[in-house]
Amino acid sequence: MAGENLMATIPQEFFSSMGSLIILLKALGGFIILYLIFSIINLIINRNKRKEISQINKNLEDIKRLLTKKKKK
């Protein structure tokens, strides 16, 4: 009985705006999930790039070391 009285006192505009709010929140949740997936993929790609750059820097240091040894001879 208390629920029926509450439903009668709340205007119908409130329920229609709540429906659009729920749809908006669902869309926002979808965008957040897509953003998280994109961020995880981007994190993996960047980690691989950092490994490659680190390996290139190591190789460059080795090349510099070898060149300086040859110049001293």
DSSP file (Angstrom, degrees, kcal/mol; ACC not computed):
  #  RESIDUE AA STRUCTURE BP1 BP2  ACC     N-H-->O    O-->H-N    N-H-->O    O-->H-N    TCO  KAPPA ALPHA  PHI   PSI    X-CA   Y-CA   Z-CA
    1    1 A M     >        0   0    0      0, 0.0     4,-1.7     0, 0.0     5,-0.2   0.000 360.0 360.0 360.0 -38.9    0.0    0.0    0.0
    2    2 A A  H  >  +     0   0    0      1,-0.2     4,-1.9     2,-0.2     5,-0.1   0.868 360.0  54.8 -65.9 -34.5    2.8    2.4    0.8
    3    3 A G  H  > S+     0   0    0      1,-0.2     4,-2.2     2,-0.2    -1,-0.2   0.865 105.1  52.4 -66.2 -36.5    4.3    1.8   -2.6
    4    4 A E  H  > S+     0   0    0      2,-0.2     4,-1.6     1,-0.2    -1,-0.2   0.894 109.5  49.0 -66.6 -39.7    1.1    2.8   -4.4
    5    5 A N  H  X S+     0   0    0     -4,-1.7     4,-1.4     2,-0.2    -2,-0.2   0.885 111.1  50.2 -67.0 -38.2    0.8    6.0   -2.5
    6    6 A L  H  X S+     0   0    0     -4,-1.9     4,-1.3     1,-0.2     3,-0.2   0.909 109.2  51.0 -66.0 -42.4    4.4    6.9   -3.3
    7    7 A M  H  < S+     0   0    0     -4,-2.2    -1,-0.2     1,-0.2    -2,-0.2   0.843 109.0  52.0 -64.3 -33.2    3.9    6.2   -7.0
    8    8 A A  H  < S+     0   0    0     -4,-1.6    -1,-0.2     1,-0.2    -2,-0.2   0.806 109.5  48.7 -73.9 -28.9    0.8    8.4   -7.0
    9    9 A T  H  < S+     0   0    0     -4,-1.4    -1,-0.2    -3,-0.2    -2,-0.2   0.724  94.5  82.7 -85.5 -20.5    2.7   11.4   -5.5
   10   10 A I  S  < S-     0   0    0     -4,-1.3     5,-0.0    -5,-0.1    -4,-0.0  -0.717  84.9-120.2 -86.5 129.4    5.7   11.2   -7.8
   11   11 A P    >>  -     0   0    0      0, 0.0     4,-0.8     0, 0.0     3,-0.8  -0.296  14.7-122.7 -66.9 152.6    5.1   13.0  -11.2
   12   12 A Q  H 3> S+     0   0    0      1,-0.2     4,-1.9     2,-0.2     3,-0.2   0.779 107.9  67.9 -66.3 -27.9    5.4   11.0  -14.4
   13   13 A E  H 3> S+     0   0    0      1,-0.2     4,-2.2     2,-0.2    -1,-0.2   0.843  94.2  58.9 -61.7 -32.3    8.1   13.4  -15.7
   14   14 A F  H <> S+     0   0    0     -3,-0.8     4,-1.8     1,-0.2    -1,-0.2   0.917 106.0  46.9 -63.2 -42.8   10.4   12.1  -13.0
   15   15 A F  H  X S+     0   0    0     -4,-0.8     4,-1.7    -3,-0.2    -1,-0.2   0.874 111.0  51.2 -68.9 -36.5   10.2    8.6  -14.3
   16   16 A S  H  X S+     0   0    0     -4,-1.9     4,-1.5     1,-0.2    -1,-0.2   0.887 111.3  47.7 -68.8 -36.8   10.7    9.6  -18.0
   17   17 A S  H  X S+     0   0    0     -4,-2.2     4,-1.9     1,-0.2    -1,-0.2   0.839 108.4  55.8 -71.7 -30.9   13.9   11.5  -17.0
   18   18 A M  H  X S+     0   0    0     -4,-1.8     4,-2.3     2,-0.2    -2,-0.2   0.870 104.1  54.5 -66.6 -36.2   15.1    8.6  -15.0
   19   19 A G  H  X S+     0   0    0     -4,-1.7     4,-2.0     2,-0.2    -2,-0.2   0.923 110.0  44.9 -63.4 -44.2   14.8    6.4  -18.1
   20   20 A S  H  X S+     0   0    0     -4,-1.5     4,-2.2     1,-0.2    -1,-0.2   0.845 111.5  54.1 -69.0 -32.5   17.0    8.7  -20.1
   21   21 A L  H  X S+     0   0    0     -4,-1.9     4,-2.4     2,-0.2    -2,-0.2   0.901 107.8  49.8 -66.4 -40.4   19.4    8.9  -17.2
   22   22 A I  H  X S+     0   0    0     -4,-2.3     4,-2.1     2,-0.2    -2,-0.2   0.905 110.7  49.4 -64.6 -41.6   19.7    5.1  -17.1
   23   23 A I  H  X S+     0   0    0     -4,-2.0     4,-2.2     2,-0.2    -2,-0.2   0.910 111.1  50.4 -63.0 -41.8   20.3    5.0  -20.8
   24   24 A L  H  X S+     0   0    0     -4,-2.2     4,-2.5     1,-0.2    -2,-0.2   0.906 110.1  49.5 -63.1 -42.3   23.0    7.7  -20.4
   25   25 A L  H  X S+     0   0    0     -4,-2.4     4,-2.3     2,-0.2    -1,-0.2   0.867 109.6  51.7 -66.4 -36.2   24.7    5.7  -17.6
   26   26 A K  H  X S+     0   0    0     -4,-2.1     4,-2.1     2,-0.2    -2,-0.2   0.919 111.2  47.3 -64.2 -43.8   24.7    2.5  -19.7
   27   27 A A  H  X S+     0   0    0     -4,-2.2     4,-2.3     2,-0.2    -2,-0.2   0.915 111.6  50.7 -64.0 -42.6   26.3    4.4  -22.6
   28   28 A L  H  X S+     0   0    0     -4,-2.5     4,-2.2     1,-0.2    -2,-0.2   0.901 108.9  51.8 -62.3 -41.2   28.9    5.9  -20.3
   29   29 A G  H  X S+     0   0    0     -4,-2.3     4,-2.3     2,-0.2    -1,-0.2   0.892 108.5  51.5 -61.8 -40.4   29.6    2.5  -18.8
   30   30 A G  H  X S+     0   0    0     -4,-2.1     4,-2.4     1,-0.2    -2,-0.2   0.909 109.9  48.9 -62.7 -42.6   30.2    1.1  -22.4
   31   31 A F  H  X S+     0   0    0     -4,-2.3     4,-2.5     2,-0.2    -2,-0.2   0.884 109.9  51.8 -65.0 -38.3   32.6    3.9  -23.2
   32   32 A I  H  X S+     0   0    0     -4,-2.2     4,-2.4     2,-0.2    -2,-0.2   0.914 109.9  49.0 -65.2 -42.2   34.5    3.3  -19.9
   33   33 A I  H  X S+     0   0    0     -4,-2.3     4,-2.2     2,-0.2    -2,-0.2   0.927 112.4  48.0 -63.6 -43.9   34.8   -0.4  -20.8
   34   34 A L  H  X S+     0   0    0     -4,-2.4     4,-2.5     1,-0.2    -2,-0.2   0.899 111.2  51.2 -62.5 -40.2   36.1    0.4  -24.3
   35   35 A Y  H  X S+     0   0    0     -4,-2.5     4,-2.6     2,-0.2    -2,-0.2   0.898 109.4  50.3 -64.3 -40.8   38.5    3.0  -22.9
   36   36 A L  H  X S+     0   0    0     -4,-2.4     4,-2.3     2,-0.2    -2,-0.2   0.911 111.1  48.5 -63.8 -42.4   39.9    0.4  -20.4
   37   37 A I  H  X S+     0   0    0     -4,-2.2     4,-2.2     1,-0.2    -2,-0.2   0.931 112.7  48.5 -62.5 -45.0   40.4   -2.1  -23.2
   38   38 A F  H  X S+     0   0    0     -4,-2.5     4,-2.6     1,-0.2    -2,-0.2   0.901 111.1  50.7 -60.5 -42.1   42.1    0.5  -25.3
   39   39 A S  H  X S+     0   0    0     -4,-2.6     4,-2.4     2,-0.2    -1,-0.2   0.890 109.6  49.6 -65.5 -39.9   44.4    1.5  -22.4
   40   40 A I  H  X S+     0   0    0     -4,-2.3     4,-2.0     2,-0.2    -1,-0.2   0.926 113.0  46.4 -65.5 -43.8   45.4   -2.1  -21.7
   41   41 A I  H  X S+     0   0    0     -4,-2.2     4,-2.3     1,-0.2    -2,-0.2   0.913 113.2  49.8 -63.2 -42.3   46.2   -2.7  -25.4
   42   42 A N  H  X S+     0   0    0     -4,-2.6     4,-2.6     1,-0.2    -2,-0.2   0.884 108.5  53.2 -64.1 -39.0   48.1    0.6  -25.5
   43   43 A L  H  X S+     0   0    0     -4,-2.4     4,-2.1     2,-0.2    -1,-0.2   0.902 109.8  47.9 -62.2 -42.6   50.1   -0.4  -22.3
   44   44 A I  H  X S+     0   0    0     -4,-2.0     4,-2.0     2,-0.2    -2,-0.2   0.921 112.8  48.0 -65.3 -44.2   51.1   -3.7  -23.8
   45   45 A I  H  X S+     0   0    0     -4,-2.3     4,-2.1     1,-0.2    -2,-0.2   0.921 112.3  48.8 -63.6 -43.9   52.2   -2.1  -27.1
   46   46 A N  H  X S+     0   0    0     -4,-2.6     4,-2.5     1,-0.2    -1,-0.2   0.866 108.0  54.8 -65.3 -35.8   54.2    0.6  -25.3
   47   47 A R  H  X S+     0   0    0     -4,-2.1     4,-1.9     2,-0.2    -1,-0.2   0.917 109.0  48.0 -63.1 -42.1   55.9   -2.0  -23.1
   48   48 A N  H  X S+     0   0    0     -4,-2.0     4,-2.1     1,-0.2    -2,-0.2   0.896 111.3  50.6 -65.1 -39.6   57.1   -3.8  -26.2
   49   49 A K  H  X S+     0   0    0     -4,-2.1     4,-2.6     1,-0.2    -2,-0.2   0.900 108.5  52.0 -64.8 -40.3   58.3   -0.6  -27.7
   50   50 A R  H  X S+     0   0    0     -4,-2.5     4,-2.3     1,-0.2    -1,-0.2   0.885 108.5  51.3 -64.0 -37.6   60.3    0.3  -24.5
   51   51 A K  H  X S+     0   0    0     -4,-1.9     4,-2.2     2,-0.2    -1,-0.2   0.918 111.1  48.1 -63.2 -43.2   61.9   -3.1  -24.6
   52   52 A E  H  X S+     0   0    0     -4,-2.1     4,-2.3     2,-0.2    -2,-0.2   0.915 112.3  48.2 -64.7 -43.2   63.0   -2.6  -28.2
   53   53 A I  H  X S+     0   0    0     -4,-2.6     4,-2.5     2,-0.2    -1,-0.2   0.887 110.4  52.1 -64.8 -38.9   64.3    0.9  -27.5
   54   54 A S  H  X S+     0   0    0     -4,-2.3     4,-2.2     2,-0.2    -1,-0.2   0.906 110.1  48.4 -63.0 -41.6   66.2   -0.5  -24.5
   55   55 A Q  H  X S+     0   0    0     -4,-2.2     4,-2.4     2,-0.2    -2,-0.2   0.897 110.8  50.9 -66.0 -39.9   67.8   -3.2  -26.7
   56   56 A I  H  X S+     0   0    0     -4,-2.3     4,-2.4     2,-0.2    -2,-0.2   0.912 110.1  49.7 -63.5 -42.5   68.7   -0.6  -29.3
   57   57 A N  H  X S+     0   0    0     -4,-2.5     4,-2.3     2,-0.2    -2,-0.2   0.896 110.4  50.4 -63.5 -39.7   70.4    1.6  -26.7
   58   58 A K  H  X S+     0   0    0     -4,-2.2     4,-2.0     2,-0.2    -2,-0.2   0.928 111.5  47.8 -62.9 -45.0   72.3   -1.4  -25.4
   59   59 A N  H  X S+     0   0    0     -4,-2.4     4,-2.3     1,-0.2    -2,-0.2   0.884 110.2  53.0 -63.0 -38.4   73.5   -2.3  -28.9
   60   60 A L  H  X S+     0   0    0     -4,-2.4     4,-2.6     2,-0.2    -1,-0.2   0.903 107.7  50.5 -64.5 -41.2   74.5    1.4  -29.5
   61   61 A E  H  X S+     0   0    0     -4,-2.3     4,-2.3     2,-0.2    -1,-0.2   0.898 110.1  50.7 -62.9 -39.6   76.6    1.4  -26.3
   62   62 A D  H  X S+     0   0    0     -4,-2.0     4,-2.3     2,-0.2    -2,-0.2   0.908 110.4  49.2 -63.6 -41.8   78.3   -1.8  -27.4
   63   63 A I  H  X S+     0   0    0     -4,-2.3     4,-2.4     2,-0.2    -2,-0.2   0.922 111.1  49.5 -63.8 -44.4   79.1   -0.2  -30.8
   64   64 A K  H  X S+     0   0    0     -4,-2.6     4,-2.3     1,-0.2    -2,-0.2   0.909 110.7  50.5 -60.4 -42.0   80.5    2.9  -29.2
   65   65 A R  H  X S+     0   0    0     -4,-2.3     4,-1.6     1,-0.2    -1,-0.2   0.912 111.7  47.4 -63.5 -42.8   82.6    0.8  -26.9
   66   66 A L  H  X S+     0   0    0     -4,-2.3     4,-1.8     1,-0.2    -1,-0.2   0.883 111.7  50.7 -66.6 -38.7   84.0   -1.2  -29.8
   67   67 A L  H  X S+     0   0    0     -4,-2.4     4,-1.8     1,-0.2    -2,-0.2   0.895 109.2  50.0 -67.6 -39.8   84.7    2.0  -31.9
   68   68 A T  H  X S+     0   0    0     -4,-2.3     4,-1.4     1,-0.2    -1,-0.2   0.848 108.7  53.2 -69.2 -31.9   86.6    3.6  -29.0
   69   69 A K  H  X S+     0   0    0     -4,-1.6     4,-0.9     1,-0.2    -1,-0.2   0.907 109.2  49.2 -65.2 -42.0   88.7    0.5  -28.6
   70   70 A K  H  < S+     0   0    0     -4,-1.8     3,-0.3     1,-0.2    -2,-0.2   0.851 108.6  52.8 -67.9 -34.3   89.7    0.5  -32.3
   71   71 A K  H  < S+     0   0    0     -4,-1.8    -1,-0.2     1,-0.2    -2,-0.2   0.839 104.9  55.7 -70.0 -32.9   90.6    4.2  -32.2
   72   72 A K  H  <        0   0    0     -4,-1.4    -1,-0.2     1,-0.2    -2,-0.2   0.755 360.0 360.0 -71.8 -24.0   93.0    3.6  -29.2
   73   73 A K     <        0   0    0     -4,-0.9    -1,-0.2    -3,-0.3    -2,-0.2   0.472 360.0 360.0 -75.9 360.0   95.0    0.9  -31.1
